[in-house]
Amino acid sequence: MPIVAVLFAAVLFAGAPRYGYHRDELYFLAAGRHLSWGYPDQPPLTPLIAKAMAAIDPDSLFILRLPAVLAATLVVVCAGLMAREFGGGRGAQALAAVAVASAAVVMGTGHVLSTAVFDLAAWSVVSLMVLKLIRGAPDEADRLAEAGPIRRKAWWLSGPRWWLVIGLAIGVGLQNKLLLIFPVLALLVSMLVFGPRKLFATKFFPMAIGIAVLLWLPYLVWQTRNGWPQWEMSRAIAGGSSGTSDSPIMFVLLQFGLIGPLLVPLWAFGLWRLARDSRYRAFAVAYALLFLLFAATGGKAYYLGGMYPIMLAAGAVPFAAWLGQRRIRWAAVSFVVALNVISSAVLFLPVLPISMLKDSTVLGINYDAGETIGWPEFTREVGEARARLGGDVAILTANYGEAGAIERFGGPYHLPKPHSGHNSYWWWGPPNDTATAVLTVGLNRDYLTRFFADIQPAGRIDNTRDIDNDEQGAPLFICRNLRAPWSELWPAAKHLG
């Protein structure tokens, strides 16, 4: 299993510098320059990590993505350890680790700095710790206490004290992404109803709650003071405002692609095994509850991604036992897993040359691939359009990716700080009223008439690679004659999504 984790990390490290920044990474870098206890769309952990990585080397994609690689590798390691908690030997642990390492959702989120990969890691740690609690029968403490001082020391990280690790993981996870609260509550309710309820009969359970709430509290205070924009953000995503929003039908269908179609039988078998065993049934019930919740509320397909490592681990143990010493069977399974690895890597890692992307199926399946291409060219075109104007020209963009790219690559073109009504950029304020004109990026004319009386076209964005992404063909306008001071107009510019 360690070999699997090392190889997986090596593959992600090799691909880290390829293509370019994702729009979310540009946004996290910008948010890191405006550190706060909260943002309208997320807690502060990922922007803080982005700021820390930029402090090491502000121009290195490899350094920026290093924490994501480590978090994804942690998910792989946890999968192997979960198989061990289910009673699996080395073969089962390796199978579980390889299955998770080959998963599209783990590869994809591990390639870029994102809240999603840290969410996966936090939930994997929580799942592993709960399994340890379930396996740690009440008499384990007595056995360890009787085993002498060396074994007694190990008790500090065994038995009900695993609750403390769970509380820490949940608290840190909630400072990364609010989404974690849903699987936590789903599993908690499922365990209270279906058991094992005896795990809660310890002082360490309320202590874990206290740790999690204490770590989460600064973000909750920020949200309260700012009117809970996170809920407005969630409604916008449910309404389809995100580039990766899914319809209910697509949400269901994409569950078969999160791990890879070839491994659906393995995690489905694991889900069946969890449902049949009273000790682990709560995980199966939690998966069902989350599936129904996210499908009904417009959740994204990857919201369920954290549940699959434990199902793969649960399925890997009896499956590895069935494989036994049969080399032919192991060879067949290895071939299937290898196909899953290759397909996931080609679709969700920067394997193909950029010149081949526009004629491939990658962009149709992996929306995020296109969002990592063309930002330097985008910024150059914005810079050239502004240079033609002269004078004090402000920049207003349609989304945070465009604004983040201008901040990151705008130095050689002497571009000013950009503004946007999108998410946190709205909180960071409007352009200055003294600007002689405003160059807008990606905003349509009908929208701009609410703010300006004079709107003239200034071209369109072309990434020069014919890559179909959100910025390709985006309009540029030169806008003058502001209808009112920005202090009056800026509230209408706010949009979350």
C-alpha positions in Angstrom: 0.0 0.0 0.0 2.8 2.5 0.7 4.1 1.8 -2.8 0.7 2.7 -4.3 0.6 6.0 -2.4 4.2 6.9 -3.5 3.4 6.1 -7.2 0.2 8.0 -7.1 1.9 11.1 -5.6 4.6 10.8 -8.2 2.1 10.9 -11.0 0.3 13.9 -9.6 3.6 15.7 -9.0 4.7 15.1 -12.6 1.4 16.6 -13.9 1.3 19.5 -11.5 3.1 22.1 -13.6 1.4 21.3 -16.9 -1.3 23.4 -18.7 -1.8 26.3 -16.3 -3.8 27.7 -13.3 -7.4 26.8 -12.8 -9.7 29.7 -12.3 -10.4 28.7 -8.7 -6.6 28.7 -8.0 -6.4 32.2 -9.3 -9.3 33.1 -7.0 -7.7 31.4 -4.0 -4.5 33.4 -4.6 -6.5 36.6 -4.6 -8.5 35.6 -1.5 -5.2 34.8 0.2 -4.2 38.4 -0.4 -7.4 39.4 1.4 -7.2 37.1 4.3 -10.4 36.9 6.4 -12.1 34.5 8.8 -14.6 33.8 6.1 -15.7 34.5 2.5 -19.2 34.5 1.0 -18.5 31.2 -0.8 -16.1 29.4 1.5 -14.2 29.2 4.8 -10.6 30.5 5.0 -8.5 27.4 4.9 -7.8 27.0 1.2 -7.0 30.7 0.6 -4.7 30.5 3.6 -2.9 27.6 2.1 -2.7 29.4 -1.3 -1.1 32.4 0.4 1.4 30.2 2.2 2.4 28.5 -1.0 2.7 31.8 -2.8 5.0 33.0 0.0 7.4 30.1 -0.9 7.3 30.8 -4.6 4.6 33.1 -6.2 5.3 31.8 -9.7 5.3 28.0 -9.1 2.3 25.9 -10.0 4.1 22.9 -8.6 4.4 24.6 -5.2 0.9 25.8 -5.2 -0.5 22.4 -5.9 1.7 20.5 -3.5 -0.9 20.5 -0.7 -3.5 19.2 -3.0 -1.2 16.3 -4.0 -0.5 15.5 -0.4 -4.3 15.6 0.5 -5.2 13.3 -2.4 -2.4 10.9 -1.4 -3.8 10.9 2.2 -7.2 9.8 0.7 -5.4 6.8 -1.0 -3.5 5.9 2.3 -6.8 6.1 4.3 -8.4 3.7 1.8 -5.8 1.1 2.4 -6.0 1.6 6.2 -9.8 1.3 6.0 -9.4 -2.1 4.3 -7.2 -3.1 7.2 -9.8 -2.0 9.7 -12.3 -4.3 7.8 -9.8 -7.2 8.4 -8.1 -7.2 5.1 -4.5 -8.2 4.6 -1.9 -6.6 2.3 -3.6 -7.7 -0.9 -6.9 -6.1 0.2 -5.2 -3.0 1.4 -3.3 -2.6 -1.9 -6.5 -3.3 -3.9 -8.4 -0.6 -2.0 -5.6 1.9 -2.3 -5.1 1.3 -6.1 -8.9 1.5 -6.7 -9.1 4.9 -4.9 -5.9 6.1 -6.6 -7.4 5.3 -10.0 -10.6 7.1 -9.3 -11.4 10.0 -11.5 -12.6 12.2 -8.6 -9.4 11.6 -6.6 -7.1 12.3 -9.6 -9.1 15.3 -10.7 -9.3 17.0 -7.4 -5.7 16.1 -6.5 -4.4 17.8 -9.6 -5.4 21.4 -8.6 -5.6 23.3 -5.4 -9.2 23.1 -4.5 -11.6 22.9 -1.5 -12.8 19.6 -2.9 -9.6 17.7 -2.3 -9.3 18.8 1.3 -12.9 17.9 1.8 -12.2 14.4 0.5 -9.2 14.1 2.8 -11.1 15.3 5.9 -13.9 12.8 5.3 -11.6 10.0 4.6 -9.9 10.6 8.0 -13.3 10.8 9.7 -14.4 7.5 8.1 -11.1 5.8 9.1 -11.4 7.0 12.7 -15.1 5.8 13.0 -14.0 2.4 11.7 -11.3 2.3 14.4 -14.0 3.2 17.0 -16.2 0.4 15.8 -13.4 -2.2 15.9 -12.1 -1.0 19.2 -14.4 -3.0 21.5 -14.8 -1.6 25.1 -12.5 -4.2 26.5 -9.6 -3.1 24.3 -8.6 -0.4 26.8 -8.4 -3.0 29.5 -6.1 -5.2 27.4 -3.8 -2.3 26.6 -3.7 -1.2 30.2 -2.6 -4.6 31.3 0.1 -4.9 28.7 2.6 -2.7 30.4 3.8 0.9 30.1 4.8 0.7 26.4 1.4 -0.6 25.3 -0.4 1.6 27.8 1.1 4.6 26.0 -0.6 3.5 22.8 -4.0 3.8 24.5 -3.8 7.6 24.1 -4.4 7.0 20.4 -6.8 4.1 20.6 -10.3 3.3 21.8 -12.7 6.1 22.4 -9.9 8.7 22.2 -10.2 8.4 18.4 -13.2 10.8 18.9 -10.7 13.6 19.5 -9.1 13.0 16.1 -12.6 12.9 14.6 -13.4 16.3 16.2 -10.1 17.7 14.9 -10.6 16.5 11.4 -14.2 17.8 11.3 -13.2 21.2 12.7 -10.4 21.6 10.2 -12.6 20.3 7.4 -15.3 22.8 8.2 -12.8 25.6 8.0 -12.2 24.4 4.4 -15.7 23.7 3.1 -19.2 23.8 4.6 -20.2 20.7 2.6 -18.6 18.4 5.3 -21.4 19.1 7.7 -23.8 17.0 5.6 -21.9 13.6 5.7 -21.1 14.3 9.3 -24.8 14.7 10.2 -25.9 11.9 7.9 -23.5 9.4 9.6 -24.3 10.7 13.1 -28.1 10.2 12.6 -27.5 6.8 10.9 -25.4 5.6 13.8 -27.9 6.9 16.4 -30.7 5.0 14.6 -28.9 1.9 13.4 -26.0 1.7 15.7 -23.5 1.1 17.1 -24.9 3.6 19.6 -22.5 2.4 22.4 -19.8 4.4 20.7 -21.4 7.6 22.0 -21.2 6.5 25.6 -17.9 8.2 26.4 -16.8 11.7 27.5 -14.7 11.9 24.4 -17.7 12.3 22.2 -18.8 15.7 23.6 -15.2 16.7 23.7 -14.9 16.0 20.0 -18.0 18.1 19.4 -16.4 20.9 21.4 -13.2 20.7 19.4 -15.0 20.8 16.0 -17.3 23.7 17.1 -14.3 25.7 18.5 -12.4 25.4 15.3 -15.4 26.2 13.2 -16.6 29.1 15.3 -14.6 32.0 13.7 -16.1 31.2 10.3 -19.6 31.0 11.8 -19.2 34.4 13.4 -18.0 35.9 10.0 -21.1 34.4 8.2 -23.4 35.7 10.9 -22.0 39.2 10.8 -22.3 39.3 7.0 -25.8 38.0 6.7 -25.0 34.3 5.8 -24.0 34.8 2.1 -23.1 31.1 2.1 -26.8 30.1 2.0 -27.4 32.5 -1.0 -24.4 30.9 -2.6 -25.7 27.4 -2.1 -29.1 28.4 -3.6 -27.3 29.8 -6.6 -25.3 26.6 -7.2 -28.5 24.5 -6.8 -30.0 26.8 -9.4 -27.3 25.9 -11.9 -25.1 29.0 -11.6 -21.8 27.0 -11.4 -19.9 25.7 -14.4 -20.0 22.2 -12.8 -23.6 22.3 -11.6 -25.5 19.1 -12.5 -29.2 18.3 -13.2 -30.7 15.5 -11.0 -30.4 13.0 -13.9 -26.8 13.9 -14.5 -26.1 13.8 -10.8 -27.2 10.1 -10.8 -25.4 9.2 -14.0 -22.2 10.8 -12.9 -22.0 8.7 -9.8 -20.9 5.9 -12.1 -18.0 8.0 -13.4 -16.7 9.4 -10.2 -14.6 6.3 -9.5 -14.7 5.0 -13.1 -17.3 2.7 -14.7 -15.0 -0.3 -14.6 -14.9 -0.2 -10.7 -18.6 0.3 -10.2 -19.1 -3.4 -9.3 -16.4 -3.1 -6.6 -17.9 -0.1 -4.8 -21.5 -1.4 -5.3 -20.4 -4.7 -3.7 -18.8 -2.7 -0.9 -22.0 -0.8 -0.3 -24.0 -4.1 -0.2 -21.5 -5.4 2.3 -21.8 -2.3 4.5 -25.6 -2.5 4.4 -25.6 -6.2 5.5 -23.3 -5.8 8.5 -25.0 -4.2 11.5 -21.7 -2.7 12.7 -21.2 -0.7 9.5 -24.8 -0.3 8.3 -24.7 3.4 9.2 -22.3 4.1 6.4 -24.6 2.6 3.8 -27.6 4.5 5.3 -25.6 7.7 5.3 -24.7 7.2 1.6 -28.4 6.7 0.8 -29.4 9.8 2.7 -26.8 12.0 1.0 -27.6 10.6 -2.4 -31.3 11.6 -2.0 -30.4 15.0 -0.4 -28.0 16.1 -3.1 -30.1 14.7 -6.0 -33.1 16.6 -4.7 -31.4 19.9 -4.0 -29.3 20.3 -7.1 -26.0 19.2 -5.6 -22.9 18.5 -7.7 -22.0 14.9 -8.4 -18.7 15.1 -6.6 -20.4 16.0 -3.4 -20.8 12.2 -2.8 -17.2 11.5 -3.7 -16.1 11.2 0.0 -18.3 8.1 0.5 -16.7 6.0 -2.2 -13.3 5.2 -0.5 -14.9 3.4 2.3 -17.2 1.5 0.0 -14.2 0.5 -2.2 -12.3 -0.6 1.0 -15.3 -2.6 2.2 -15.6 -4.4 -1.2 -11.9 -5.0 -1.6 -11.5 -7.2 1.5 -13.8 -10.1 0.5 -12.9 -9.6 -3.1 -9.2 -10.0 -2.4 -9.9 -13.1 -0.3 -11.8 -14.5 -3.3 -8.8 -13.8 -5.6 -6.6 -15.7 -3.1 -3.4 -16.9 -4.7 -5.0 -17.3 -8.2 -2.5 -15.5 -10.5 -4.9 -15.5 -13.4 -7.6 -13.7 -11.3 -5.2 -11.2 -10.0 -3.9 -10.6 -13.5 -7.5 -10.0 -14.8 -8.2 -7.5 -11.9 -4.9 -5.7 -12.5 -5.8 -5.3 -16.2 -9.2 -3.8 -15.3 -7.7 -1.4 -12.7 -4.9 -0.4 -15.1 -7.6 0.5 -17.7 -9.3 2.6 -15.0 -6.0 4.3 -14.2 -5.3 5.1 -17.8 -8.8 6.4 -18.6 -8.9 8.6 -15.5 -5.4 9.9 -16.1 -6.2 10.9 -19.7 -9.4 12.5 -18.8 -8.5 14.3 -15.6 -4.8 14.9 -15.7 -2.9 17.0 -18.2 -1.7 14.1 -20.2 -2.6 15.2 -23.7 -0.7 18.0 -25.4 -2.8 21.2 -25.5 -2.9 21.1 -29.3 -4.8 17.8 -29.1 -7.4 18.9 -26.6 -9.8 20.7 -29.0 -10.2 17.5 -31.1 -10.5 15.2 -28.1 -13.4 14.2 -25.8 -11.6 15.5 -22.8 -13.2 18.9 -22.7 -16.6 17.5 -23.0 -16.1 15.2 -20.0 -13.8 17.2 -17.9 -15.0 20.8 -17.8 -12.1 21.9 -15.6 -9.4 21.0 -18.1 -10.5 23.9 -20.3 -10.4 26.2 -17.3 -6.6 25.7 -16.9 -5.7 27.0 -20.4 -5.3 30.4 -21.9 -5.1 32.7 -18.8 -1.8 34.4 -19.9 -3.2 35.0 -23.4 -6.5 36.3 -21.9 -4.6 38.8 -19.7 -2.5 39.9 -22.7 -5.6 40.7 -24.7 -7.1 42.7 -21.8 -3.8 44.6 -21.4 -3.6 45.4 -25.1 -7.2 46.6 -25.2 -6.6 48.9 -22.2 -3.3 50.2 -23.6 -5.1 51.5 -26.7 -7.3 53.7 -24.5 -4.7 55.5 -22.4 -5.7 57.4 -19.2 -7.2 56.1 -16.0 -9.1 53.1 -17.1 -10.6 50.7 -14.6 -11.3 47.0 -15.2 -14.5 45.2 -14.4 -14.8 41.4 -15.0 -17.7 39.0 -15.1 -16.2 36.5 -12.8 -13.5 35.9 -10.2 -11.4 33.8 -12.6 -10.9 36.6 -15.0 -10.2 39.1 -12.2 -7.7 36.6 -10.6 -5.9 36.1 -13.9 -5.5 39.9 -14.3 -4.0 40.1 -10.8 -1.7 37.2 -11.5 -0.5 38.0 -15.0 -1.3 41.7 -15.3 2.1 43.1 -14.1 3.9 43.3 -17.5 0.9 45.2 -19.0 0.7 47.6 -16.0 -2.9 46.6 -15.4 -4.6 48.1 -12.3 -6.3 46.0 -9.6 -9.4 44.5 -11.3 -12.9 44.6 -9.9 -15.9 42.2 -10.2 -19.3 41.7 -8.6 -18.6 38.0 -8.4 -18.4 36.4 -5.0 -15.6 37.8 -2.7 -14.6 40.4 -5.3 -17.8 42.2 -4.7 -16.8 42.4 -1.0 -13.5 43.9 -2.0 -15.1 47.0 -3.5 -16.0 48.8 -6.7 -13.9 50.8 -9.2 -13.0 54.4 -8.4 -15.5 57.0 -9.5 -12.6 59.1 -10.9 -11.8 56.5 -13.6 -12.2 58.1 -17.1 -13.5 54.8 -18.5 -14.1 51.2 -17.5 -12.9 48.2 -19.6 -15.4 45.4 -19.0 -14.6 41.7 -19.6 -17.2 39.0 -20.2 -20.2 41.2 -19.4 -23.0 41.6 -21.9 -24.3 45.0 -23.2 -27.8 44.6 -21.7 -26.3 44.1 -18.2 -23.9 47.0 -18.6 -26.7 49.5 -19.5 -27.7 49.5 -15.9 -24.4 51.1 -15.0 -23.2 53.1 -18.0 -24.8 55.4 -20.6 -22.0 55.0 -23.2 -21.0 51.5 -24.2 -18.7 50.7 -27.1 -17.4 47.3 -28.2 -13.6 46.7 -27.8 -13.2 43.2 -29.2 -13.5 39.6 -28.0 -11.2 37.3 -26.1 -9.4 34.6 -28.2 -7.1 32.1 -26.4 -5.5 31.4 -29.9 -5.8 27.7 -29.3 -9.4 27.2 -30.2 -10.1 25.8 -26.7 -13.8 26.0 -25.8 -13.8 27.4 -22.3 -15.8 30.1 -20.4 -13.6 32.9 -21.6 -13.3 32.0 -25.3 -15.2 34.7 -27.3 -16.0 36.8 -24.2 -16.8 40.4 -25.1 -14.8 43.5 -24.2 -16.5 46.8 -23.9 -15.3 50.4 -23.2 -17.8 52.0 -20.9 -18.2 55.7 -20.0 -20.7 58.0 -18.4 -21.5 56.2 -15.1 -25.2 56.6 -14.3 -24.5 57.2 -10.6 -21.7 56.9 -8.1 -20.4 53.4 -7.6 -21.5 53.6 -4.0 -25.1 53.6 -5.3 -24.6 51.1 -8.2 -22.3 48.5 -6.6 -25.1 46.7 -4.6 -26.7 45.8 -8.0 -23.4 44.4 -9.3 -23.3 41.6 -6.6 -23.7 38.1 -7.8 -22.9 34.8 -6.1 -22.3 31.5 -7.9 
